[in-house]
Amino acid sequence: MKTIKHLTILLLLLVSTSTISQTLNKGFVKYEMISDDEDMAMIGAITMINYFDENQSAVEINMMGGLMITKVYTKYSNPNDLIMTMDAMGQKYEITEIKDKDATGNAFGQLDNIESVKYDKKDTKEISGYKCHKAEIKYSDGKTAVFYITNKINQKAMQNPNQKVQLEGYPLEMEITSEEGIVKIIATEVSKNLPSGSFIVPSGFEKVTMEEFQQKMGG
């Protein structure tokens, strides 16, 4: 249960990464995630899909061959009003009242926490058919990251004018280093086709607050 709790918090961090920078107009980006974290290694293959249109996004993480599926729904007009659903081997929860510290407190992509971004347009690679260039990121809390971003995808700015640093591109590869270890996320597919029902919160889930959910997952 504690492993599930750990991965839930990680998902919220990744949601921040995928939504507070810039997004495509409509479609989805599918990622594969690997980590040297022991808990995550036990889970096996992890995929993440970021669905989005001009008004909202939904980030889904699939683990353990579909035995555990978690999804976070966000409206751009109110990005702090998150809804998260989790189906973990038959245990189904709809989690609301997610506090800022849970959603973005130490988020990998939280631009408020970025100290600097250094771009290297000579360091390029092709990812899922898009030419990307390197962005080295330093965070005020000691984390570092290397992103490969593209400016060739149609973007909708998700910029906060109060943010001191803006990420100039959409990330298709992210490698984040912290005291907890290294997480690497690589896009394997980019599509302009948005599946129907991508933003519909399913029924039949037990509604709990984040605090209640964490208690159920082991404190």
C-alpha positions as a Markdown table, in Angstrom:
| # | Residue | x | y | z |
|---|---|---|---|---|
| 1 | Met | 0.0 | 0.0 | 0.0 |
| 2 | Lys | 2.8 | 2.4 | 0.8 |
| 3 | Thr | 4.2 | 1.8 | -2.7 |
| 4 | Ile | 0.9 | 2.8 | -4.2 |
| 5 | Lys | 0.8 | 6.0 | -2.1 |
| 6 | His | 4.4 | 6.8 | -3.2 |
| 7 | Leu | 3.4 | 6.4 | -6.9 |
| 8 | Thr | 0.3 | 8.5 | -6.4 |
| 9 | Ile | 2.3 | 11.4 | -5.2 |
| 10 | Leu | 4.8 | 10.9 | -8.1 |
| 11 | Leu | 1.8 | 11.0 | -10.5 |
| 12 | Leu | 0.8 | 14.4 | -9.2 |
| 13 | Leu | 4.3 | 15.6 | -9.7 |
| 14 | Leu | 4.3 | 14.4 | -13.2 |
| 15 | Val | 0.9 | 16.1 | -13.9 |
| 16 | Ser | 2.5 | 19.4 | -12.9 |
| 17 | Thr | 5.3 | 18.7 | -15.4 |
| 18 | Ser | 3.0 | 18.0 | -18.2 |
| 19 | Thr | 0.5 | 20.8 | -17.7 |
| 20 | Ile | 2.3 | 23.9 | -16.4 |
| 21 | Ser | 4.6 | 24.4 | -19.3 |
| 22 | Gln | 2.9 | 24.3 | -22.7 |
| 23 | Thr | 0.5 | 21.9 | -24.4 |
| 24 | Leu | -0.6 | 20.9 | -27.8 |
| 25 | Asn | -4.0 | 22.1 | -29.1 |
| 26 | Lys | -5.6 | 18.7 | -29.1 |
| 27 | Gly | -4.4 | 15.1 | -29.0 |
| 28 | Phe | -2.2 | 13.0 | -26.7 |
| 29 | Val | 1.4 | 12.2 | -26.0 |
| 30 | Lys | 2.3 | 8.8 | -24.8 |
| 31 | Tyr | 5.4 | 8.3 | -22.6 |
| 32 | Glu | 7.4 | 5.4 | -21.1 |
| 33 | Met | 8.8 | 5.9 | -17.7 |
| 34 | Ile | 11.8 | 4.3 | -16.1 |
| 35 | Ser | 13.4 | 4.9 | -12.7 |
| 36 | Asp | 16.2 | 3.6 | -10.4 |
| 37 | Asp | 13.7 | 3.8 | -7.5 |
| 38 | Glu | 13.3 | 0.4 | -5.9 |
| 39 | Asp | 9.6 | 0.8 | -5.4 |
| 40 | Met | 9.0 | 1.7 | -9.0 |
| 41 | Ala | 11.3 | -1.1 | -10.2 |
| 42 | Met | 9.0 | -3.6 | -8.5 |
| 43 | Ile | 6.0 | -2.3 | -10.4 |
| 44 | Gly | 7.5 | -3.1 | -13.8 |
| 45 | Ala | 6.7 | -1.2 | -17.0 |
| 46 | Ile | 5.0 | 2.1 | -16.6 |
| 47 | Thr | 3.3 | 4.2 | -19.3 |
| 48 | Met | 1.9 | 7.7 | -19.1 |
| 49 | Ile | -0.5 | 9.3 | -21.5 |
| 50 | Asn | -1.2 | 13.1 | -21.5 |
| 51 | Tyr | -4.6 | 13.8 | -23.2 |
| 52 | Phe | -5.4 | 17.4 | -23.8 |
| 53 | Asp | -7.5 | 19.9 | -25.7 |
| 54 | Glu | -7.7 | 23.7 | -25.5 |
| 55 | Asn | -9.6 | 23.6 | -22.2 |
| 56 | Gln | -8.4 | 20.6 | -20.2 |
| 57 | Ser | -6.0 | 17.7 | -19.7 |
| 58 | Ala | -6.1 | 14.2 | -18.3 |
| 59 | Val | -2.9 | 12.4 | -17.4 |
| 60 | Glu | -3.1 | 8.6 | -17.1 |
| 61 | Ile | -0.5 | 6.2 | -15.7 |
| 62 | Asn | -0.8 | 2.5 | -16.4 |
| 63 | Met | 1.2 | 0.1 | -14.2 |
| 64 | Met | 1.4 | -3.7 | -13.6 |
| 65 | Gly | 0.0 | -4.5 | -17.0 |
| 66 | Gly | -3.2 | -2.6 | -16.3 |
| 67 | Leu | -3.8 | -3.9 | -12.8 |
| 68 | Met | -3.3 | -0.3 | -11.6 |
| 69 | Ile | -4.6 | 2.7 | -13.5 |
| 70 | Thr | -4.5 | 6.2 | -12.2 |
| 71 | Lys | -5.8 | 9.3 | -13.9 |
| 72 | Val | -5.7 | 13.0 | -13.0 |
| 73 | Tyr | -8.2 | 15.5 | -14.6 |
| 74 | Thr | -7.4 | 19.2 | -14.8 |
| 75 | Lys | -9.3 | 22.2 | -16.1 |
| 76 | Tyr | -7.0 | 25.0 | -17.4 |
| 77 | Ser | -9.4 | 27.6 | -16.0 |
| 78 | Asn | -8.9 | 26.2 | -12.5 |
| 79 | Pro | -5.6 | 24.1 | -12.5 |
| 80 | Asn | -5.7 | 23.7 | -8.7 |
| 81 | Asp | -9.1 | 21.9 | -8.8 |
| 82 | Leu | -7.8 | 18.4 | -9.5 |
| 83 | Ile | -9.7 | 15.2 | -9.6 |
| 84 | Met | -7.8 | 11.9 | -9.4 |
| 85 | Thr | -9.2 | 8.4 | -10.0 |
| 86 | Met | -7.4 | 5.2 | -9.1 |
| 87 | Asp | -8.3 | 1.6 | -9.9 |
| 88 | Ala | -5.8 | -0.6 | -8.1 |
| 89 | Met | -6.7 | -4.3 | -8.4 |
| 90 | Gly | -10.4 | -3.7 | -7.8 |
| 91 | Gln | -10.0 | -0.9 | -5.3 |
| 92 | Lys | -11.6 | 2.1 | -6.9 |
| 93 | Tyr | -11.2 | 5.7 | -5.5 |
| 94 | Glu | -12.1 | 9.1 | -6.8 |
| 95 | Ile | -9.9 | 11.6 | -4.9 |
| 96 | Thr | -10.8 | 15.2 | -4.4 |
| 97 | Glu | -9.6 | 18.1 | -2.2 |
| 98 | Ile | -6.1 | 17.7 | -3.4 |
| 99 | Lys | -4.0 | 20.4 | -1.7 |
| 100 | Asp | -1.5 | 22.5 | -3.5 |
| 101 | Lys | 1.4 | 20.9 | -1.5 |
| 102 | Asp | 0.3 | 17.5 | -2.8 |
| 103 | Ala | -0.2 | 18.6 | -6.4 |
| 104 | Thr | 2.7 | 20.9 | -6.9 |
| 105 | Gly | 4.7 | 21.3 | -3.7 |
| 106 | Asn | 7.9 | 19.7 | -5.0 |
| 107 | Ala | 6.8 | 19.1 | -8.5 |
| 108 | Phe | 9.4 | 18.1 | -11.1 |
| 109 | Gly | 8.1 | 20.7 | -13.5 |
| 110 | Gln | 6.9 | 23.4 | -11.2 |
| 111 | Leu | 8.2 | 26.5 | -12.8 |
| 112 | Asp | 7.9 | 28.5 | -9.6 |
| 113 | Asn | 10.6 | 26.3 | -8.2 |
| 114 | Ile | 13.0 | 26.6 | -11.2 |
| 115 | Glu | 16.1 | 28.6 | -10.6 |
| 116 | Ser | 17.3 | 28.6 | -14.1 |
| 117 | Val | 16.9 | 27.0 | -17.6 |
| 118 | Lys | 19.9 | 26.7 | -20.0 |
| 119 | Tyr | 19.1 | 25.9 | -23.6 |
| 120 | Asp | 21.4 | 24.2 | -26.0 |
| 121 | Lys | 19.9 | 24.2 | -29.5 |
| 122 | Lys | 23.0 | 22.5 | -30.9 |
| 123 | Asp | 22.3 | 19.4 | -28.8 |
| 124 | Thr | 19.4 | 17.8 | -30.6 |
| 125 | Lys | 17.7 | 14.5 | -31.1 |
| 126 | Glu | 14.6 | 13.2 | -32.8 |
| 127 | Ile | 11.9 | 11.9 | -30.5 |
| 128 | Ser | 8.6 | 10.5 | -31.9 |
| 129 | Gly | 9.2 | 12.2 | -35.2 |
| 130 | Tyr | 10.0 | 15.7 | -33.7 |
| 131 | Lys | 13.3 | 17.4 | -33.6 |
| 132 | Cys | 14.1 | 18.4 | -30.0 |
| 133 | His | 16.8 | 20.4 | -28.3 |
| 134 | Lys | 18.2 | 20.2 | -24.9 |
| 135 | Ala | 17.1 | 22.3 | -21.8 |
| 136 | Glu | 19.1 | 21.9 | -18.6 |
| 137 | Ile | 17.1 | 22.9 | -15.5 |
| 138 | Lys | 18.1 | 23.7 | -12.0 |
| 139 | Tyr | 15.6 | 23.9 | -9.1 |
| 140 | Ser | 15.9 | 26.0 | -6.0 |
| 141 | Asp | 15.5 | 22.8 | -3.8 |
| 142 | Gly | 18.5 | 21.1 | -5.4 |
| 143 | Lys | 16.9 | 19.0 | -8.1 |
| 144 | Thr | 18.2 | 19.0 | -11.6 |
| 145 | Ala | 16.7 | 17.9 | -14.9 |
| 146 | Val | 17.5 | 17.5 | -18.5 |
| 147 | Phe | 14.6 | 18.0 | -20.9 |
| 148 | Tyr | 14.5 | 17.6 | -24.7 |
| 149 | Ile | 11.9 | 20.0 | -25.9 |
| 150 | Thr | 10.3 | 20.8 | -29.3 |
| 151 | Asn | 8.9 | 24.1 | -30.7 |
| 152 | Lys | 7.5 | 22.3 | -33.8 |
| 153 | Ile | 4.3 | 21.1 | -32.0 |
| 154 | Asn | 1.4 | 23.5 | -32.0 |
| 155 | Gln | 1.3 | 24.8 | -28.5 |
| 156 | Lys | -1.2 | 26.5 | -26.2 |
| 157 | Ala | 0.7 | 28.6 | -23.6 |
| 158 | Met | 0.0 | 27.6 | -20.0 |
| 159 | Gln | 2.1 | 30.4 | -18.6 |
| 160 | Asn | 1.6 | 32.1 | -15.3 |
| 161 | Pro | 2.8 | 35.7 | -15.5 |
| 162 | Asn | 4.0 | 35.4 | -11.9 |
| 163 | Gln | 6.4 | 32.7 | -12.8 |
| 164 | Lys | 10.0 | 33.9 | -13.0 |
| 165 | Val | 11.0 | 31.2 | -15.5 |
| 166 | Gln | 9.1 | 30.0 | -18.5 |
| 167 | Leu | 9.9 | 26.7 | -20.3 |
| 168 | Glu | 10.1 | 27.6 | -24.0 |
| 169 | Gly | 8.9 | 24.4 | -25.6 |
| 170 | Tyr | 7.0 | 21.1 | -25.0 |
| 171 | Pro | 9.0 | 18.3 | -23.4 |
| 172 | Leu | 9.2 | 14.9 | -25.1 |
| 173 | Glu | 12.0 | 13.6 | -22.9 |
| 174 | Met | 12.6 | 14.4 | -19.3 |
| 175 | Glu | 15.3 | 13.1 | -16.9 |
| 176 | Ile | 14.9 | 14.4 | -13.4 |
| 177 | Thr | 17.5 | 13.8 | -10.7 |
| 178 | Ser | 16.8 | 14.2 | -7.0 |
| 179 | Glu | 17.9 | 12.6 | -3.7 |
| 180 | Glu | 15.2 | 9.9 | -4.3 |
| 181 | Gly | 16.8 | 8.9 | -7.5 |
| 182 | Ile | 16.5 | 9.4 | -11.3 |
| 183 | Val | 13.2 | 9.3 | -13.2 |
| 184 | Lys | 13.4 | 9.2 | -17.0 |
| 185 | Ile | 10.3 | 9.8 | -19.2 |
| 186 | Ile | 10.4 | 9.4 | -23.0 |
| 187 | Ala | 7.6 | 10.1 | -25.5 |
| 188 | Thr | 6.9 | 7.1 | -27.7 |
| 189 | Glu | 3.9 | 8.4 | -29.6 |
| 190 | Val | 2.5 | 11.9 | -30.4 |
| 191 | Ser | -1.0 | 12.0 | -31.9 |
| 192 | Lys | -3.5 | 14.7 | -32.9 |
| 193 | Asn | -6.4 | 12.3 | -32.5 |
| 194 | Leu | -8.1 | 12.6 | -29.1 |
| 195 | Pro | -10.0 | 9.5 | -28.0 |
| 196 | Ser | -13.6 | 10.1 | -27.1 |
| 197 | Gly | -14.3 | 10.1 | -23.4 |
| 198 | Ser | -10.8 | 11.1 | -22.5 |
| 199 | Phe | -12.0 | 13.7 | -19.9 |
| 200 | Ile | -15.1 | 11.9 | -18.5 |
| 201 | Val | -14.6 | 10.9 | -14.9 |
| 202 | Pro | -16.0 | 7.3 | -14.6 |
| 203 | Ser | -18.7 | 6.4 | -12.1 |
| 204 | Gly | -18.6 | 3.6 | -9.5 |
| 205 | Phe | -15.6 | 5.0 | -7.6 |
| 206 | Glu | -15.5 | 5.6 | -3.9 |
| 207 | Lys | -15.2 | 9.4 | -3.3 |
| 208 | Val | -12.5 | 10.3 | -0.7 |
| 209 | Thr | -10.3 | 13.2 | 0.1 |
| 210 | Met | -6.6 | 13.1 | -0.4 |
| 211 | Glu | -6.1 | 12.8 | 3.4 |
| 212 | Glu | -8.6 | 9.9 | 3.6 |
| 213 | Phe | -6.9 | 8.2 | 0.6 |
| 214 | Gln | -3.4 | 8.5 | 2.2 |
| 215 | Gln | -4.8 | 6.9 | 5.4 |
| 216 | Lys | -6.2 | 4.0 | 3.4 |
| 217 | Met | -2.8 | 3.6 | 1.7 |
| 218 | Gly | -0.9 | 3.3 | 4.9 |
| 219 | Gly | -0.7 | 6.6 | 6.7 |
